[in-house]
Amino acid sequence: MRVPTLTIPSQTTADGHGGPLRLSRPAVRAFAERRTEPAAAESRFMADFLASYGMEPDPVLYARGGGNSFISMGRELLGGLDRALPAMDLLLLAYHLPDLQIFEVAGCYLAELCPGRPAAFSVSGLGVGAPFTALRILSCMRLTGGLADGAVLVLDQSTSPYRDPDVHDGAVRDCAVLLSTDTAGAGDGAVLDFVDEQAVIDPADPLRALARRIPRVRIVAGCVLADRLDPDFRIRHSIVTGPRHRLCTSAWAALAEHWPRDRYTVVADYDPHEGRLFQAGLRPGART
C-alpha cells in the first residue's frame, strides 16, 4: 500500500496560513552519556508493564543507555538555538523509543519553552518514518488554515529496560533535531514540496526513478536506508549518508549539513520491518 503523496500548493494567505511549509535549517545536538537509574516507582511500573508480555526488566541493559530524557535533550536544544523561534501553533515530538522518564509529560513541558505556547503531541510507532509523518501533519494543518508556524522535535534516546533491535543493534546514541517553520522568511529557508510514503521491495528502485525525474537532485539518506543501498549506487548518485549510531535523527542531521541552498533535495529513510520508504522533497525558495 502507498500512502498518497502530499503535494503542497503554493498559495499563502495574508495571515501566514495556507500554502507550503517553509522550513529553517535543522538544529542538531548530540548528547554525551549520563548515568541514570530508575526511581522505585518507575522500576515497579516497568516490571508490571513487561510482565504482561512475559518479560522482565534488564537493569544491565538499562544502565548501558545514554541516560538523556526527552525533556533534558529538548530543553538543551531549545535553549541553545542561534535564532529565535516564531510564535508556534503546534509542537510535534517524533521518535522510535519512548522517553526513559515514563512519568514526565515531555510534550507539555517543552511546549511551555516555545513562543506561542503551542499545543503538543507525539508521533511514534513508525520507526524512522515518524519525522516524515509529523511533517505531513504540520503540512496538512497549514493547508487547512489551522497552523501558521510549528515544529517537529525528532528524538533518539537509547535507555530501555528491554532490548530493542533497532536501537541496540545499531548502538544508537542520544540525539535531538529540531525542524521548525520559517513562514516569515527570516533565514535561508527551504520549501517542503511533498511528503511520500510507499511500500517497496528494493528502496533503490524509487530513488533511481527520482534521480531520472529530477536532474541534479541531492538525496539525503538516513543510515538505515543507506545500509540497504549498494555502495556503487550511493557513489553513482552522490547520495549523502546520515550519521551512524542514529535512528530517527540520522537523515535530518545530515540535512542540516547539506541544506538545500541551490539544489532540489530529497530526504529519505527506510523502515525495514514494514518495507516502507519515506521521502520529503525540499526546494530552495524565497519567502512563500
Secondary structure as GFF3:
##gff-version 3
##sequence-region A 1 288
A	DSSP	beta_strand	2	7	.	.	.	ID=ss1
A	DSSP	beta_strand	22	23	.	.	.	ID=ss2
A	DSSP	beta_strand	27	30	.	.	.	ID=ss3
A	DSSP	alpha_helix	40	51	.	.	.	ID=ss4
A	DSSP	alpha_helix	59	63	.	.	.	ID=ss5
A	DSSP	alpha_helix	70	79	.	.	.	ID=ss6
A	DSSP	beta_strand	90	95	.	.	.	ID=ss7
A	DSSP	alpha_helix	106	112	.	.	.	ID=ss8
A	DSSP	beta_strand	119	123	.	.	.	ID=ss9
A	DSSP	three_ten_helix	127	129	.	.	.	ID=ss10
A	DSSP	alpha_helix	130	143	.	.	.	ID=ss11
A	DSSP	beta_strand	150	156	.	.	.	ID=ss12
A	DSSP	alpha_helix	165	168	.	.	.	ID=ss13
A	DSSP	beta_strand	175	180	.	.	.	ID=ss14
A	DSSP	beta_strand	190	199	.	.	.	ID=ss15
A	DSSP	alpha_helix	204	213	.	.	.	ID=ss16
A	DSSP	beta_strand	218	221	.	.	.	ID=ss17
A	DSSP	alpha_helix	223	226	.	.	.	ID=ss18
A	DSSP	alpha_helix	231	236	.	.	.	ID=ss19
A	DSSP	beta_strand	240	241	.	.	.	ID=ss20
A	DSSP	alpha_helix	250	257	.	.	.	ID=ss21
A	DSSP	beta_strand	265	271	.	.	.	ID=ss22
A	DSSP	beta_strand	276	284	.	.	.	ID=ss23
###
